[in-house]
């Protein structure tokens, strides 16, 4: 069993207490500055390119129409991430990468490849078909996958499972589709200006219907396959190096294949697009939706199964595993905190829920032998975060547990079995309001499987 020392080791400090030397390029402000500069330059360049192709009026029309599905898609992916919500900075980075860097790479690479093929074969029509069905899927999915890879490598704590991969990939693809839709809709508007068409019969209306109404999920659907590969790889141990490499590559190849089928559907005849849409795209979309919802429910079951160990050690109250394992109870707890303590209390409850979920997932990975070498330090950090927010969170969660508990014909509550043992009987607080240092707060030793 692990015993909590008085305080966690400060970040950046060596075990012996001496500060670890960091090079200038390893400092956070240097990395953030370089990343922001890269995205800003990419955004300016892509803005100029799109505006050059569509004109100012076409760009504004395309921008106004392309932005419509963005809030809905981002909200949908954020809803999927409600069990263990990741930081907004990861979503902002993913969207910006897709809309700026990935879109710029795709436009430049696709244009260059198509022109080269047209020059080499003297067949512009064939070059366009080959470019859309072969070149574009490879280039675009690789550019979008780069964002998922960067989050996977440099925000590893925030990337712990399938849902994290789905959310990062989906938001990246949403940003990419946003920029692409501006280009397509702006170009369509320019065509209508030349031909004089307007209304439902216009090219703009047809393009809007196909890209925004019928298939706003197309790009997210492709890239989510890459995200699932990274998500499964995140569940692997450090020893399973082949799996951690092959699964993301497999997801990327699958995303390229589905993307190629979608782009090539227009070459399958008059009804080829509708056939691929109805027979393939819609069922795949439904299957992936079921998968991510099922994964979300499984994560809630993991929370309910892992947190009782911390009830036994006095870190949590007996009602909390049930409340934290129910999205309805979590919502009721936040509403209760807002009514009685305002926005600050509601924010504390939301943070408490997020840290408790991270703690449950960390313990689950450790019990399966997938914990990293920083298991104990990370566990201690999460427990201290919970302890600092217990004043607002515990009353709200206890109220939510009572309000949402199923009515069953028994005297004891469903979670009462955890209250009969533990450092403080599963209820109340340690003496003098201090965290239960010196008590075993986990039944799992992350190094036990190595002996």
C-alpha positions in Angstrom: 0.0 0.0 0.0 1.1 3.5 -0.7 1.4 6.0 2.2 1.0 9.7 1.5 4.0 11.9 2.4 3.3 15.3 3.7 3.5 17.2 0.4 4.0 16.2 -3.3 7.3 16.9 -5.0 7.2 20.3 -6.7 7.1 20.1 -10.5 10.5 20.3 -12.0 12.3 19.2 -8.9 14.5 16.1 -8.7 13.7 13.5 -6.1 16.5 14.8 -3.9 15.1 18.3 -3.9 17.6 19.9 -6.3 16.0 21.9 -9.1 16.4 20.3 -12.5 18.1 22.4 -15.2 15.9 23.2 -18.2 17.1 24.5 -21.5 15.6 27.7 -22.8 13.7 25.9 -25.5 12.1 23.7 -22.9 10.5 26.6 -21.1 6.7 26.8 -21.4 6.5 30.3 -22.7 8.9 29.5 -25.5 6.8 26.5 -26.6 3.6 28.4 -26.3 5.0 31.4 -28.1 6.3 29.3 -31.0 3.0 27.5 -31.3 0.9 30.6 -31.3 3.2 32.2 -33.8 2.9 29.2 -36.1 -0.9 29.1 -35.9 -1.2 32.9 -36.4 1.0 32.9 -39.5 -0.8 29.9 -40.9 -4.1 31.7 -40.3 -3.0 34.9 -42.0 -1.7 32.9 -45.0 -4.8 30.7 -45.3 -7.0 33.9 -45.0 -5.2 35.5 -47.9 -5.4 32.4 -50.1 -9.1 31.9 -49.5 -9.9 35.5 -50.0 -7.9 35.5 -53.2 -9.9 32.6 -54.6 -13.3 33.7 -53.5 -13.1 37.5 -53.5 -14.1 39.7 -50.5 -17.9 39.3 -50.9 -17.5 35.5 -51.5 -15.3 35.2 -48.5 -17.8 37.0 -46.2 -20.7 34.9 -47.5 -18.7 31.7 -47.1 -17.7 32.7 -43.6 -21.2 33.5 -42.5 -22.6 30.2 -43.8 -19.6 28.0 -42.8 -19.7 29.1 -39.2 -23.3 27.8 -38.7 -22.5 24.1 -37.9 -19.4 24.9 -35.8 -21.1 25.6 -32.5 -23.3 22.5 -32.8 -20.3 20.2 -33.6 -18.1 21.6 -30.9 -21.0 21.3 -28.3 -21.5 17.7 -29.3 -17.9 16.8 -28.8 -17.8 18.8 -25.5 -20.9 16.8 -24.4 -19.1 13.6 -25.0 -16.2 14.9 -22.9 -18.4 15.8 -19.9 -17.3 12.7 -17.9 -13.7 13.9 -17.6 -13.7 17.2 -19.4 -10.3 18.2 -20.9 -9.0 21.7 -20.7 -10.3 24.2 -23.2 -6.8 25.1 -24.3 -6.6 21.6 -25.9 -9.8 22.2 -27.8 -8.8 25.7 -28.9 -5.4 24.4 -30.1 -7.1 21.5 -32.0 -9.6 23.8 -33.7 -7.0 26.4 -34.6 -4.7 23.7 -36.0 -7.4 22.3 -38.2 -8.7 25.7 -39.4 -5.2 27.2 -40.0 -2.2 24.8 -40.1 -3.9 21.7 -41.5 -6.0 23.7 -44.0 -2.9 25.5 -45.2 -0.9 22.3 -45.6 -3.8 20.7 -47.5 -4.3 23.6 -49.9 -0.7 23.9 -50.8 0.0 20.1 -51.1 -3.2 19.3 -53.0 -2.7 22.2 -55.5 1.0 21.2 -56.1 0.2 17.5 -56.5 -2.8 18.1 -58.8 -0.8 20.5 -61.0 2.2 18.1 -61.2 -0.1 15.2 -62.2 -1.9 17.3 -64.8 1.5 18.4 -66.3 2.9 14.9 -66.3 -0.2 13.2 -67.8 -1.6 16.1 -69.9 -5.0 15.1 -68.5 -6.4 17.9 -66.2 -9.7 16.1 -65.7 -8.0 12.9 -64.7 -5.6 14.8 -62.5 -8.5 16.4 -60.6 -10.1 13.0 -60.1 -6.9 11.4 -58.9 -6.2 14.4 -56.7 -9.5 14.3 -54.9 -9.7 10.6 -54.4 -6.1 9.7 -53.6 -4.0 12.8 -52.9 -6.5 14.8 -50.8 -7.4 12.0 -48.4 -3.8 11.3 -47.6 -2.7 14.9 -47.3 -5.7 16.1 -45.3 -6.0 13.2 -42.9 -2.2 13.4 -42.2 -2.4 17.1 -41.6 -5.3 16.7 -39.1 -3.7 13.7 -37.4 -0.7 15.9 -36.6 -2.9 17.8 -34.0 -3.9 14.5 -32.4 -0.3 13.4 -32.3 0.9 16.6 -30.7 -1.8 16.4 -27.9 -1.0 12.7 -27.4 2.7 13.5 -27.0 2.8 16.8 -25.1 -0.5 16.6 -23.1 -0.4 13.0 -22.1 -2.2 13.6 -18.8 -5.2 14.9 -20.8 -5.1 12.0 -23.3 -6.2 8.9 -21.4 -8.6 7.0 -23.5 -10.9 6.6 -26.6 -13.1 9.6 -25.8 -10.1 11.9 -25.5 -9.0 10.8 -29.0 -12.5 11.2 -30.4 -12.9 14.7 -29.0 -9.5 16.1 -30.1 -9.8 14.5 -33.6 -13.4 15.7 -34.0 -12.7 19.3 -33.0 -9.6 19.4 -35.2 -11.7 18.2 -38.2 -14.4 20.7 -37.3 -11.9 23.5 -37.7 -10.6 22.0 -41.0 -14.1 21.7 -42.4 -14.9 25.3 -41.3 -12.0 26.7 -43.5 -12.8 24.3 -46.3 -16.5 25.3 -46.3 -15.5 29.0 -46.5 -13.6 28.2 -49.7 -16.3 26.0 -51.3 -19.2 28.3 -50.4 -17.3 31.5 -51.3 -16.4 30.0 -54.7 -20.0 28.9 -55.3 -21.2 32.4 -54.5 -18.7 33.8 -57.0 -20.0 31.4 -59.6 -23.6 32.6 -58.9 -22.5 36.2 -59.3 -21.2 35.4 -62.8 -24.3 33.4 -63.9 -26.9 35.5 -62.1 -28.4 32.5 -60.3 -30.0 33.0 -56.9 -32.3 31.3 -54.4 -32.8 27.6 -54.1 -31.6 27.0 -57.7 -28.2 28.6 -57.0 -24.9 26.8 -56.7 -24.4 28.4 -53.3 -27.7 26.8 -52.0 -26.7 23.4 -53.4 -23.3 23.6 -51.9 -24.7 24.6 -48.5 -27.2 21.8 -48.5 -24.6 19.1 -49.3 -21.8 20.3 -47.1 -23.5 21.9 -44.2 -27.0 20.3 -44.0 -26.3 16.7 -45.3 -22.8 16.1 -44.2 -21.4 18.5 -41.5 -20.1 15.4 -39.8 -18.1 14.1 -42.8 -14.6 15.4 -41.9 -15.1 14.8 -38.1 -16.2 11.2 -39.0 -13.0 10.6 -41.0 -10.6 12.0 -38.4 -12.4 10.4 -35.4 -11.1 7.0 -36.8 -7.6 8.3 -36.3 -8.5 9.6 -32.8 -9.9 6.2 -31.8 -6.5 4.6 -32.8 -4.7 7.1 -30.6 -7.2 6.6 -27.8 -6.7 2.8 -27.8 -3.0 3.3 -27.9 -3.3 5.5 -24.8 -4.7 2.6 -22.9 -1.6 0.5 -23.7 1.3 0.0 -21.4 4.8 1.4 -22.0 6.0 -2.1 -22.9 3.4 -2.4 -25.7 5.4 -0.1 -28.0 4.3 -1.8 -31.2 0.7 -1.5 -30.3 1.2 2.2 -29.4 2.6 2.8 -32.9 0.5 0.5 -35.1 -2.9 1.4 -33.7 -2.7 5.1 -34.5 -1.3 4.3 -38.0 -4.2 1.8 -38.5 -6.7 4.5 -37.5 -5.1 7.0 -39.9 -5.1 4.5 -42.8 -8.8 3.7 -42.1 -9.6 7.5 -42.1 -7.8 7.9 -45.4 -9.8 5.0 -46.9 -13.2 6.3 -45.8 -12.3 9.8 -46.9 -11.2 8.5 -50.4 -14.5 6.6 -50.7 -16.5 9.7 -49.8 -14.6 11.9 -52.3 -14.7 9.2 -55.0 -18.5 8.7 -54.6 -19.2 11.6 -57.1 -17.4 9.6 -59.8 -19.7 6.6 -59.3 -22.5 7.9 -61.5 -25.5 10.0 -61.0 -26.6 8.4 -57.8 -23.2 7.3 -56.6 -23.0 10.0 -53.9 -26.4 9.3 -52.5 -25.7 5.5 -52.5 -22.4 5.9 -50.6 -24.1 8.4 -48.2 -27.1 6.2 -47.4 -25.4 2.7 -47.5 -22.0 3.6 -45.9 -21.7 7.0 -44.3 -24.9 7.1 -42.3 -24.4 3.5 -40.8 -20.8 4.3 -40.0 -21.8 7.5 -38.3 -24.4 5.7 -36.3 -22.0 3.0 -35.3 -19.4 5.5 -34.1 -22.0 7.4 -32.2 -23.0 4.3 -30.4 -19.4 3.5 -29.7 -18.6 6.8 -28.1 -21.8 6.9 -26.1 -21.1 3.3 -24.9 -17.6 4.3 -24.0 -18.9 7.3 -22.0 -21.2 5.0 -20.0 -18.3 2.6 -19.4 -16.3 5.5 -18.0 -19.1 6.3 -15.5 -19.1 2.7 -14.4 -15.3 2.9 -13.9 -15.8 6.0 -11.6 -18.4 4.1 -9.5 -16.2 1.1 -9.3 -12.9 2.7 -8.4 -13.7 5.5 -6.0 -15.0 3.4 -3.1 -11.4 2.6 -2.2 -10.9 6.3 -1.3 -14.1 6.2 0.8 -12.6 3.5 2.9 -9.5 5.7 3.5 -11.5 8.8 4.4 -10.7 10.9 1.4 -14.3 10.8 0.1 -17.7 10.5 1.7 -19.8 7.4 1.2 -22.3 9.0 -1.2 -19.7 10.5 -3.6 -18.9 7.4 -5.8 -22.6 7.1 -6.6 -23.0 10.8 -7.3 -19.8 11.1 -9.3 -20.8 8.1 -11.4 -24.0 9.7 -12.6 -24.2 12.6 -15.0 -27.6 13.6 -13.7 -26.3 13.6 -10.1 -23.3 15.8 -11.2 -25.7 18.3 -12.8 -27.9 18.4 -9.7 -24.8 19.0 -7.5 -23.6 21.9 -9.6 -27.1 23.4 -9.6 -27.3 23.0 -5.8 -23.9 24.7 -5.4 -24.9 27.6 -7.6 -28.1 28.2 -5.6 -26.3 28.2 -2.3 -22.9 29.5 -3.1 -23.0 31.2 -6.4 -20.8 30.7 -9.5 -17.6 30.2 -7.4 -19.1 27.2 -5.6 -20.5 25.7 -8.8 -17.1 26.0 -10.4 -15.5 24.3 -7.4 -18.0 21.4 -7.7 -17.3 21.1 -11.4 -13.6 21.0 -10.8 -14.1 18.5 -7.9 -16.0 16.2 -10.3 -13.3 16.4 -12.9 -10.4 15.7 -10.5 -12.4 12.8 -8.9 -12.9 11.3 -12.4 -9.3 11.6 -13.2 -8.4 9.9 -10.0 -10.8 7.0 -10.8 -9.2 6.6 -14.2 -5.7 6.8 -12.8 -6.5 4.1 -10.3 -8.1 1.9 -12.9 -5.0 2.2 -15.2 -2.8 1.4 -12.2 -4.9 -1.7 -11.2 -4.5 -3.0 -14.8 -0.7 -2.4 -14.8 -0.9 0.6 -17.1 0.1 3.3 -14.7 3.2 5.3 -15.3 6.1 5.9 -13.0 4.5 9.0 -11.6 1.4 7.1 -10.3 1.9 8.0 -6.6 2.8 11.6 -7.3 -0.2 12.1 -9.6 -2.6 10.3 -7.2 -1.4 12.6 -4.4 -1.8 15.7 -6.5 -5.4 14.8 -7.4 -6.3 13.9 -3.8 -5.0 17.3 -2.6 -7.0 19.1 -5.3 -10.1 17.2 -4.1 -9.3 18.1 -0.5 -9.0 21.8 -1.2 -12.5 21.8 -2.8 -14.3 19.6 -0.3 -16.1 22.4 1.5 -18.3 23.3 -1.5 -18.4 19.9 -3.2 -19.3 17.5 -0.4 -22.7 19.0 0.6 -23.6 19.4 -3.0 -22.8 15.8 -3.9 -24.5 14.4 -0.9 -27.6 16.4 -1.8 -27.3 15.1 -5.4 -27.0 11.5 -4.2 -30.1 11.8 -2.1 -32.0 13.5 -4.9 -31.1 11.0 -7.6 -30.8 7.7 -5.8 -33.1 5.0 -7.1 -36.0 4.2 -4.8 -35.6 0.7 -3.6 -37.4 -1.2 -0.7 -34.4 -1.4 1.6 -33.4 0.4 4.7 -29.8 1.1 3.9 -28.7 3.3 0.9 -27.0 1.5 -2.0 -23.6 2.8 -1.1 -23.9 2.2 2.7 -21.7 -0.9 2.4 -18.7 1.4 2.0 -19.4 3.3 5.1 -18.9 0.5 7.6 -15.1 0.5 7.3 -12.3 2.9 6.5 -10.3 5.4 8.3 -13.3 7.5 9.4 -16.2 5.0 8.9 -16.8 6.4 5.5 -18.3 9.6 6.9 -17.2 12.9 8.3 -13.7 14.4 8.2 -10.4 13.6 9.8 -9.6 15.3 13.1 -9.0 19.1 13.0 -9.9 19.3 9.3 -6.6 17.8 8.1 -6.2 15.5 5.1 -5.7 11.9 6.2 -1.9 11.8 5.8 -0.4 8.7 7.2 -3.4 6.6 6.2 -3.3 4.2 3.2 -5.4 5.9 0.5 -5.1 3.2 -2.1 -5.2 -0.5 -2.2 -3.0 -0.6 -5.2 0.8 -0.5 -5.4 1.8 0.6 -8.9 5.1 -1.2 -8.6 3.7 -4.4 -7.3 3.3 -6.0 -10.8 7.0 -5.4 -11.5 8.2 -7.7 -8.7 
